[in-house]
Amino acid sequence: KGPDFHRFTEPVAAALQRMGLAAEVSGRNDILLGGRKFSGNAQYVYRDRVLHHGSMLFSTDLEELVRALNVSTDKIASKGVASVRSRVTRIVDHLADKAMTIETFRDRLIGELQKEFVGGTFIPYRTTRNDIEAIEAIADQRFRSWEWTYGKSPRFSLTRKGRFPGGGVEFRLDVANGLIRDVQVFGDFFSQDDLGELESRMNGLRFDQAQLRHFFSGIELHRYFGAISADELASLFPSFDKP
C-alpha cells in the first residue's frame, strides 16, 4: 500500500485543535495555521512498515529561513530536484500564551496525542546503547558514504570557490553519478599553462576531496595555479574521510 499521510497528520492537527490552535491538514502532507504552512511531512514505505517524519516551525527566525531558501549561484543548483516555496508561519505566533517554551509545547502535544490511542496509552520507545551503535554502523556503511551521497545522485551543476594567499579560484562543475562530467576553472592566480588541458584531465574524476587532492598532487600544479597548493584546492570539495 502506498503512503497515507492523513493517517499521521490528522491526529496531529486534532491534537493542536484541542490546544486552541486552528490547525488544518492541507494537500497531501502539510499542516497549516491561518492558511500558512508550519509543518511538512514525509514517508518511506517498505513492505508492511512505514517510517513517517514530520517537522514543525515553533519559533523559527523566518528571516533566516527565507535567506536559507534563497540559494545563491555559488551553491548547488540541482537539475534533479524541484524546490517549491510555501508561505510559512510559526506556532508561537498563534499561541495564546506567547511565553510558552518549546519544551512545554512538546509535552502538551504529546499528552494530547495520547488521547488518539485506545485507552489513552502512549509508550515512547527509548533507544538503547545497542540501538545507537547499530544505527551508527549502518550510517557509516551506507549513509555517510560517497556512493550514497553522490554516486547515485542525478546530474547537477554547482560552483566551488575560495580565496587563498596565492589567489582566488573558482570551479564550475557538472556532476553526474558522482563523477565530474564537465568543469571550467576561473581565478586571478598566475597560470603558465592552458587551463583547458587541466579541465579535460579532471573529467571523469570522482567529486571527492581525497581523489582530487591525489590528482592535484600528481601534476605540476604550479604551472596551472601558481602558488595555490593541492590541499587548498582540495579543501573546496566534499570530504568523506572517517573521523
C-alpha positions as YAML, in Angstrom:
chain: A
units: angstrom
residues:
- id: 1
  name: LYS
  ca: [0.00, 0.00, 0.00]
- id: 2
  name: GLY
  ca: [1.23, 3.47, -0.85]
- id: 3
  name: PRO
  ca: [1.87, 6.39, 1.52]
- id: 4
  name: ASP
  ca: [-1.04, 7.52, 3.70]
- id: 5
  name: PHE
  ca: [-0.11, 10.91, 5.13]
- id: 6
  name: HIS
  ca: [-3.51, 11.76, 6.57]
- id: 7
  name: ARG
  ca: [-3.34, 8.80, 8.93]
- id: 8
  name: PHE
  ca: [-0.49, 10.63, 10.68]
- id: 9
  name: THR
  ca: [-1.21, 14.31, 10.05]
- id: 10
  name: GLU
  ca: [-4.88, 14.36, 11.05]
- id: 11
  name: PRO
  ca: [-4.24, 13.19, 14.67]
- id: 12
  name: VAL
  ca: [-1.61, 15.94, 14.99]
- id: 13
  name: ALA
  ca: [-4.00, 18.56, 13.65]
- id: 14
  name: ALA
  ca: [-6.74, 17.32, 16.01]
- id: 15
  name: ALA
  ca: [-4.35, 17.47, 18.99]
- id: 16
  name: LEU
  ca: [-3.38, 21.02, 18.11]
- id: 17
  name: GLN
  ca: [-7.04, 22.00, 17.78]
- id: 18
  name: ARG
  ca: [-7.65, 20.80, 21.34]
- id: 19
  name: MET
  ca: [-4.76, 23.06, 22.36]
- id: 20
  name: GLY
  ca: [-6.61, 26.03, 20.88]
- id: 21
  name: LEU
  ca: [-4.82, 26.18, 17.53]
- id: 22
  name: ALA
  ca: [-6.86, 26.24, 14.31]
- id: 23
  name: ALA
  ca: [-4.69, 23.64, 12.58]
- id: 24
  name: GLU
  ca: [-5.84, 22.02, 9.36]
- id: 25
  name: VAL
  ca: [-4.43, 19.37, 7.07]
- id: 26
  name: SER
  ca: [-3.81, 20.67, 3.56]
- id: 27
  name: GLY
  ca: [-2.99, 18.86, 0.38]
- id: 28
  name: ARG
  ca: [-1.06, 15.65, 0.69]
- id: 29
  name: ASN
  ca: [1.37, 16.24, 3.52]
- id: 30
  name: ASP
  ca: [1.15, 19.76, 5.01]
- id: 31
  name: ILE
  ca: [-0.46, 21.15, 8.15]
- id: 32
  name: LEU
  ca: [-1.48, 24.82, 8.16]
- id: 33
  name: LEU
  ca: [-2.27, 27.54, 10.66]
- id: 34
  name: GLY
  ca: [-4.19, 30.52, 9.34]
- id: 35
  name: GLY
  ca: [-3.68, 29.26, 5.80]
- id: 36
  name: ARG
  ca: [0.09, 29.15, 6.20]
- id: 37
  name: LYS
  ca: [2.32, 26.11, 6.37]
- id: 38
  name: PHE
  ca: [4.13, 25.29, 9.61]
- id: 39
  name: SER
  ca: [4.53, 21.53, 9.22]
- id: 40
  name: GLY
  ca: [5.75, 19.35, 6.37]
- id: 41
  name: ASN
  ca: [5.77, 15.55, 6.40]
- id: 42
  name: ALA
  ca: [7.49, 12.74, 4.57]
- id: 43
  name: GLN
  ca: [7.12, 8.97, 4.46]
- id: 44
  name: TYR
  ca: [9.02, 5.87, 3.44]
- id: 45
  name: VAL
  ca: [7.04, 2.65, 2.98]
- id: 46
  name: TYR
  ca: [8.82, -0.71, 2.93]
- id: 47
  name: ARG
  ca: [6.69, -3.85, 2.82]
- id: 48
  name: ASP
  ca: [4.49, -3.69, 5.93]
- id: 49
  name: ARG
  ca: [6.42, -0.90, 7.62]
- id: 50
  name: VAL
  ca: [6.04, 2.88, 7.46]
- id: 51
  name: LEU
  ca: [8.61, 5.46, 8.52]
- id: 52
  name: HIS
  ca: [6.85, 8.80, 8.96]
- id: 53
  name: HIS
  ca: [8.62, 12.08, 9.66]
- id: 54
  name: GLY
  ca: [7.09, 15.46, 10.34]
- id: 55
  name: SER
  ca: [8.64, 18.79, 11.27]
- id: 56
  name: MET
  ca: [7.14, 21.90, 12.82]
- id: 57
  name: LEU
  ca: [8.21, 25.54, 12.91]
- id: 58
  name: PHE
  ca: [7.79, 26.61, 16.53]
- id: 59
  name: SER
  ca: [9.76, 29.85, 16.95]
- id: 60
  name: THR
  ca: [11.99, 29.77, 13.89]
- id: 61
  name: ASP
  ca: [13.61, 33.01, 12.71]
- id: 62
  name: LEU
  ca: [11.69, 33.35, 9.44]
- id: 63
  name: GLU
  ca: [14.10, 35.93, 8.05]
- id: 64
  name: GLU
  ca: [16.91, 33.38, 8.39]
- id: 65
  name: LEU
  ca: [14.66, 30.76, 6.83]
- id: 66
  name: VAL
  ca: [14.00, 32.95, 3.80]
- id: 67
  name: ARG
  ca: [17.72, 33.62, 3.40]
- id: 68
  name: ALA
  ca: [18.44, 29.89, 3.60]
- id: 69
  name: LEU
  ca: [15.89, 29.18, 0.86]
- id: 70
  name: ASN
  ca: [17.37, 31.81, -1.45]
- id: 71
  name: VAL
  ca: [20.13, 29.62, -2.91]
- id: 72
  name: SER
  ca: [22.88, 31.72, -4.47]
- id: 73
  name: THR
  ca: [24.73, 30.88, -7.66]
- id: 74
  name: ASP
  ca: [27.79, 29.61, -5.79]
- id: 75
  name: LYS
  ca: [25.72, 26.92, -4.14]
- id: 76
  name: ILE
  ca: [24.09, 23.84, -5.61]
- id: 77
  name: ALA
  ca: [21.52, 24.29, -8.39]
- id: 78
  name: SER
  ca: [20.18, 20.79, -8.94]
- id: 79
  name: LYS
  ca: [18.61, 19.67, -12.20]
- id: 80
  name: GLY
  ca: [17.14, 16.63, -10.49]
- id: 81
  name: VAL
  ca: [15.22, 18.16, -7.59]
- id: 82
  name: ALA
  ca: [12.45, 20.73, -7.85]
- id: 83
  name: SER
  ca: [12.03, 23.08, -4.92]
- id: 84
  name: VAL
  ca: [8.63, 24.57, -4.01]
- id: 85
  name: ARG
  ca: [8.47, 27.61, -1.75]
- id: 86
  name: SER
  ca: [5.46, 27.93, 0.50]
- id: 87
  name: ARG
  ca: [4.22, 30.73, 2.71]
- id: 88
  name: VAL
  ca: [5.06, 29.70, 6.23]
- id: 89
  name: THR
  ca: [4.16, 30.63, 9.80]
- id: 90
  name: ARG
  ca: [5.31, 29.77, 13.32]
- id: 91
  name: ILE
  ca: [3.34, 28.04, 16.05]
- id: 92
  name: VAL
  ca: [4.37, 30.60, 18.67]
- id: 93
  name: ASP
  ca: [2.59, 33.36, 16.74]
- id: 94
  name: HIS
  ca: [-0.72, 31.52, 17.14]
- id: 95
  name: LEU
  ca: [-0.46, 30.61, 20.82]
- id: 96
  name: ALA
  ca: [-2.49, 32.49, 23.42]
- id: 97
  name: ASP
  ca: [0.48, 32.10, 25.76]
- id: 98
  name: LYS
  ca: [3.32, 33.73, 23.81]
- id: 99
  name: ALA
  ca: [5.77, 32.86, 26.59]
- id: 100
  name: MET
  ca: [5.22, 29.11, 26.23]
- id: 101
  name: THR
  ca: [8.53, 27.30, 25.76]
- id: 102
  name: ILE
  ca: [9.08, 24.67, 23.11]
- id: 103
  name: GLU
  ca: [9.55, 22.07, 25.87]
- id: 104
  name: THR
  ca: [6.15, 22.87, 27.39]
- id: 105
  name: PHE
  ca: [4.55, 22.83, 23.95]
- id: 106
  name: ARG
  ca: [6.11, 19.46, 23.17]
- id: 107
  name: ASP
  ca: [4.90, 17.91, 26.43]
- id: 108
  name: ARG
  ca: [1.36, 19.23, 25.93]
- id: 109
  name: LEU
  ca: [1.25, 18.00, 22.34]
- id: 110
  name: ILE
  ca: [2.42, 14.52, 23.38]
- id: 111
  name: GLY
  ca: [-0.25, 14.50, 26.07]
- id: 112
  name: GLU
  ca: [-2.94, 15.36, 23.54]
- id: 113
  name: LEU
  ca: [-1.67, 12.74, 21.08]
- id: 114
  name: GLN
  ca: [-2.03, 10.09, 23.76]
- id: 115
  name: LYS
  ca: [-5.78, 10.64, 23.60]
- id: 116
  name: GLU
  ca: [-5.78, 9.48, 19.98]
- id: 117
  name: PHE
  ca: [-4.90, 5.94, 21.06]
- id: 118
  name: VAL
  ca: [-7.15, 3.33, 22.62]
- id: 119
  name: GLY
  ca: [-7.13, 3.68, 26.38]
- id: 120
  name: GLY
  ca: [-5.01, 6.80, 26.17]
- id: 121
  name: THR
  ca: [-1.79, 4.80, 26.41]
- id: 122
  name: PHE
  ca: [1.25, 6.04, 24.62]
- id: 123
  name: ILE
  ca: [4.61, 4.42, 25.35]
- id: 124
  name: PRO
  ca: [7.61, 6.18, 23.81]
- id: 125
  name: TYR
  ca: [10.50, 3.98, 22.70]
- id: 126
  name: ARG
  ca: [13.85, 4.79, 24.29]
- id: 127
  name: THR
  ca: [16.87, 3.95, 22.17]
- id: 128
  name: THR
  ca: [19.41, 1.74, 23.89]
- id: 129
  name: ARG
  ca: [23.20, 1.85, 23.55]
- id: 130
  name: ASN
  ca: [22.96, -1.20, 21.26]
- id: 131
  name: ASP
  ca: [20.41, 0.62, 19.11]
- id: 132
  name: ILE
  ca: [22.69, 3.64, 18.77]
- id: 133
  name: GLU
  ca: [25.72, 1.50, 17.92]
- id: 134
  name: ALA
  ca: [23.72, -0.34, 15.25]
- id: 135
  name: ILE
  ca: [22.45, 2.96, 13.81]
- id: 136
  name: GLU
  ca: [25.99, 4.40, 13.68]
- id: 137
  name: ALA
  ca: [27.25, 1.24, 11.94]
- id: 138
  name: ILE
  ca: [24.55, 1.50, 9.26]
- id: 139
  name: ALA
  ca: [25.26, 5.22, 8.83]
- id: 140
  name: ASP
  ca: [28.99, 4.56, 8.36]
- id: 141
  name: GLN
  ca: [28.45, 1.69, 5.96]
- id: 142
  name: ARG
  ca: [25.85, 3.41, 3.83]
- id: 143
  name: PHE
  ca: [24.55, 6.89, 4.54]
- id: 144
  name: ARG
  ca: [27.91, 8.61, 5.20]
- id: 145
  name: SER
  ca: [29.49, 7.09, 2.12]
- id: 146
  name: TRP
  ca: [30.42, 8.83, -1.10]
- id: 147
  name: GLU
  ca: [28.41, 6.21, -3.03]
- id: 148
  name: TRP
  ca: [25.19, 7.13, -1.19]
- id: 149
  name: THR
  ca: [25.62, 10.89, -1.21]
- id: 150
  name: TYR
  ca: [26.97, 11.41, -4.74]
- id: 151
  name: GLY
  ca: [27.39, 8.06, -6.52]
- id: 152
  name: LYS
  ca: [23.66, 7.63, -7.15]
- id: 153
  name: SER
  ca: [22.73, 11.28, -7.45]
- id: 154
  name: PRO
  ca: [21.12, 12.81, -10.55]
- id: 155
  name: ARG
  ca: [23.12, 15.21, -12.70]
- id: 156
  name: PHE
  ca: [23.63, 18.59, -11.06]
- id: 157
  name: SER
  ca: [25.67, 21.76, -11.51]
- id: 158
  name: LEU
  ca: [27.43, 23.75, -8.83]
- id: 159
  name: THR
  ca: [30.23, 26.22, -8.20]
- id: 160
  name: ARG
  ca: [33.02, 25.83, -5.64]
- id: 161
  name: LYS
  ca: [35.27, 28.80, -4.98]
- id: 162
  name: GLY
  ca: [37.73, 30.08, -2.47]
- id: 163
  name: ARG
  ca: [40.41, 32.69, -1.87]
- id: 164
  name: PHE
  ca: [43.92, 31.74, -0.79]
- id: 165
  name: PRO
  ca: [47.23, 33.60, -0.36]
- id: 166
  name: GLY
  ca: [48.13, 32.60, -3.91]
- id: 167
  name: GLY
  ca: [44.90, 33.99, -5.37]
- id: 168
  name: GLY
  ca: [41.23, 33.23, -5.85]
- id: 169
  name: VAL
  ca: [39.97, 30.17, -7.71]
- id: 170
  name: GLU
  ca: [36.54, 29.08, -8.90]
- id: 171
  name: PHE
  ca: [35.42, 25.68, -10.23]
- id: 172
  name: ARG
  ca: [32.17, 25.47, -12.17]
- id: 173
  name: LEU
  ca: [31.21, 21.83, -12.43]
- id: 174
  name: ASP
  ca: [28.67, 19.44, -13.90]
- id: 175
  name: VAL
  ca: [28.49, 16.21, -11.88]
- id: 176
  name: ALA
  ca: [26.60, 13.02, -12.78]
- id: 177
  name: ASN
  ca: [26.57, 9.83, -10.70]
- id: 178
  name: GLY
  ca: [29.23, 11.42, -8.55]
- id: 179
  name: LEU
  ca: [31.69, 11.91, -11.44]
- id: 180
  name: ILE
  ca: [32.84, 15.23, -12.87]
- id: 181
  name: ARG
  ca: [31.47, 15.45, -16.41]
- id: 182
  name: ASP
  ca: [32.46, 18.99, -17.24]
- id: 183
  name: VAL
  ca: [34.46, 21.66, -15.42]
- id: 184
  name: GLN
  ca: [35.56, 25.23, -16.03]
- id: 185
  name: VAL
  ca: [38.23, 26.93, -13.92]
- id: 186
  name: PHE
  ca: [38.47, 30.67, -13.29]
- id: 187
  name: GLY
  ca: [40.53, 32.85, -10.98]
- id: 188
  name: ASP
  ca: [43.12, 35.58, -10.52]
- id: 189
  name: PHE
  ca: [46.07, 33.24, -9.88]
- id: 190
  name: PHE
  ca: [49.15, 33.13, -12.12]
- id: 191
  name: SER
  ca: [48.89, 30.31, -14.66]
- id: 192
  name: GLN
  ca: [51.61, 29.32, -17.15]
- id: 193
  name: ASP
  ca: [49.75, 26.55, -18.99]
- id: 194
  name: ASP
  ca: [46.40, 26.27, -20.73]
- id: 195
  name: LEU
  ca: [43.68, 25.56, -18.17]
- id: 196
  name: GLY
  ca: [41.69, 23.74, -20.85]
- id: 197
  name: GLU
  ca: [44.13, 20.82, -20.60]
- id: 198
  name: LEU
  ca: [43.63, 20.66, -16.83]
- id: 199
  name: GLU
  ca: [39.86, 20.81, -17.22]
- id: 200
  name: SER
  ca: [39.92, 17.87, -19.63]
- id: 201
  name: ARG
  ca: [42.01, 15.81, -17.24]
- id: 202
  name: MET
  ca: [39.55, 16.44, -14.41]
- id: 203
  name: ASN
  ca: [36.64, 14.97, -16.38]
- id: 204
  name: GLY
  ca: [35.75, 11.53, -15.05]
- id: 205
  name: LEU
  ca: [37.24, 12.10, -11.58]
- id: 206
  name: ARG
  ca: [35.09, 11.45, -8.52]
- id: 207
  name: PHE
  ca: [33.58, 14.50, -6.87]
- id: 208
  name: ASP
  ca: [35.54, 13.72, -3.75]
- id: 209
  name: GLN
  ca: [38.20, 15.62, -1.84]
- id: 210
  name: ALA
  ca: [40.61, 12.69, -1.41]
- id: 211
  name: GLN
  ca: [40.68, 11.82, -5.11]
- id: 212
  name: LEU
  ca: [41.02, 15.43, -6.19]
- id: 213
  name: ARG
  ca: [43.83, 16.02, -3.71]
- id: 214
  name: HIS
  ca: [45.59, 12.97, -5.17]
- id: 215
  name: PHE
  ca: [45.05, 14.33, -8.67]
- id: 216
  name: PHE
  ca: [46.31, 17.83, -7.86]
- id: 217
  name: SER
  ca: [49.33, 16.40, -6.02]
- id: 218
  name: GLY
  ca: [50.29, 14.31, -9.04]
- id: 219
  name: ILE
  ca: [50.61, 17.12, -11.57]
- id: 220
  name: GLU
  ca: [52.86, 20.18, -11.91]
- id: 221
  name: LEU
  ca: [50.29, 22.23, -10.08]
- id: 222
  name: HIS
  ca: [52.28, 25.46, -10.06]
- id: 223
  name: ARG
  ca: [52.05, 25.60, -13.85]
- id: 224
  name: TYR
  ca: [48.27, 25.92, -13.59]
- id: 225
  name: PHE
  ca: [47.62, 27.57, -10.22]
- id: 226
  name: GLY
  ca: [50.82, 29.37, -9.30]
- id: 227
  name: ALA
  ca: [51.26, 29.42, -5.53]
- id: 228
  name: ILE
  ca: [47.93, 27.71, -4.69]
- id: 229
  name: SER
  ca: [48.55, 24.27, -3.13]
- id: 230
  name: ALA
  ca: [46.87, 20.91, -3.70]
- id: 231
  name: ASP
  ca: [45.48, 20.95, -0.15]
- id: 232
  name: GLU
  ca: [43.96, 24.38, -0.67]
- id: 233
  name: LEU
  ca: [42.28, 23.33, -3.92]
- id: 234
  name: ALA
  ca: [41.07, 20.03, -2.44]
- id: 235
  name: SER
  ca: [39.51, 21.88, 0.50]
- id: 236
  name: LEU
  ca: [36.87, 23.23, -1.90]
- id: 237
  name: PHE
  ca: [35.42, 19.75, -2.38]
- id: 238
  name: PRO
  ca: [33.44, 17.43, -0.04]
- id: 239
  name: SER
  ca: [35.34, 15.03, 2.17]
- id: 240
  name: PHE
  ca: [34.16, 11.55, 3.12]
- id: 241
  name: ASP
  ca: [37.11, 10.61, 5.30]
- id: 242
  name: LYS
  ca: [36.04, 8.90, 8.51]
- id: 243
  name: PRO
  ca: [36.81, 10.96, 11.65]
...
